[in-house]
Amino acid sequence: MESTDETSGDDAQPVDNTATPSDTTTPMTITLPPRHPFYAMPSELIFDIVDLLPPEAFINLAFANYPLLSANGLAPALSRPRVAYITTNTRLPALFPLIRMPAEITLQIMRHLRPLDVMRFVVANYQDLARQGIAPPMTAEMIAQLRVAVGLRGGLR
């Protein structure tokens, strides 16, 4: 006899699939992601919403909810060194000379890019764009989310 508790509601809850004494399988607990209504939306609807956002709003959404947008192809895959660059004050040379432009002109150019290209540009130039006020400052929650996304649980190594 096997007991299964399934999630209900909006909070992330473990799904318990615990073996009973008569069952010889190993107990297993699976944690499901939060079930906010945004997670249940079809990808096409998420694309339509994102297309309506100005670049600065999309950038904030992408960093606040990286796993959702990454799963839908709207945020680039991140490597561990890139997460280290984004989440620390590591100074790297600017990859594009456009960064020396005023923030307003950079945002005007970004308005003509697809959302994925906006995020690629922001990830490649995060520190400079954050100093200009285009990219959001990293909160503890954002840093933790990005670290988990690339498989880093503790500090960056």
N, C-alpha and C positions, 0 to 999 in steps of 0.2 A: 504494500500500500504506500503510495507516494503522496505527499502533501505539496501543494503548489499555491503560494500566495502571489497574486498578480497585483501590479500597481494600479492605483486609481487616484484621480485627483491631479493636481498640478505640481506636486513635489516629487523629487527623485527619491525613490524608495527601493530597497533591495528586493529582488525576486528570490524567494527562498525555495530551493529545491533540495530539501534535506532528506537524506535517506533514513528510513526507519530501521529498527533492529532487524527486521526480516529481509531488508534490502541490502545487498552487498556493495552497492555503488558508493562512490565517494560523494560526500555532501558538497554542494556547490551553491554559492551566492553570487548573483549577477546584479550589478548596480546599473540601472537605466538612467539616461540623461534626464534633466528636468523636462517636464512636459508642458512648457509654456505654449500657448496657442501658436506662437510664431514658429515653433518646431514642427507643428503639424501641417503647416501651409505647403501647398505644392511649390516645387522649385520655380515654376513659371511665374507664380504670384510674387515670390520673393524677388525674382529678377525684375519684375515690373515696378515693385516698390523701390528697389535699389536704383533703378534708372531715373526715378523722379528726384532722388536726393542730390543736393549739391555736393561737390567733392569733400568739403570739410565735414559734412554730416555723415557721409558714407564712411569716411576714415574713422570717425568716432564709433560708428556702428561696428565696423570691421574689427577694431581692436577690442571693443567691449564684448563682442560675440564671435570671436575668431572661429571656433569649431563649427558653428552653423554655416557661416559663409564659406569656410574652406570646404566643407562637405558638399556644398552646392557649386563649387568651382568659382567663387567670387573673391577668394583670397588666395594668394600664392602659398605653396608649401614652404615651410620655414625650416632652415637647418639650425643646428645647435649654435654654430658661430653667429648666425644672423640674429637669433634670439638673444645671444649675449650682447651683441651690438645694440639691439633695440632696448634692452632692459638695463643696460649699464651706461655710464657716461664715457664709454670708449670712443676716442676720437679717431676716425678714419678719414682719409682724404676724400673730398667730395667726388662722387662718381660722375657727376654731370656739371658742366659750367653754368647751367641754368639756375643753380641754387643761389647765385649772386644776384638774381633778379629780385625785385620787391615781391612780397607775398601776394599782393593783389594780382600781379601779372602771372605768377606761378599758378594761382587758383583759376585764372581765366583760361590758361592753357589746359589745365587738368579737367575743366568742364567739357572739353572736346575728346576726352579719352574714355574708353570703356572702363567700368568699375574695376575689373581685374587689372588693367593697366595702371589705373590710379594707385591701387594697392602695391603693385610691383614697384612703382616709382617711390612710394612712401617708404616701403620696406628697405629699398636700396639707399635711401637718403634720410632715414628717420631722424637722426640727431639734428641735422641742419633744418629740416622742416619743423621739428619740435621747437627749436630756438626761434623760428619765425612765427610760431603760433599756429601753424597749419596742422601739424600732427598733435594729438593730445599728449599731455604728460602721462607717463605710466603710473598707474595706481598699483597697489599691492595685489589687487584682484586680477588686473590685466596681466601683470608679470607672472602670477601663479598660473593663469590660464595658458599663456604662451609657453611656459616651461612644461606644463603637462602635455601640451600639443606636440612637443618634440621629444617627449619621454624623459624629461628632467624633473625629478621630484624635489630634490633639495636645492642646494646652491649650484651655480653654474661651474662646471669644471673645465 
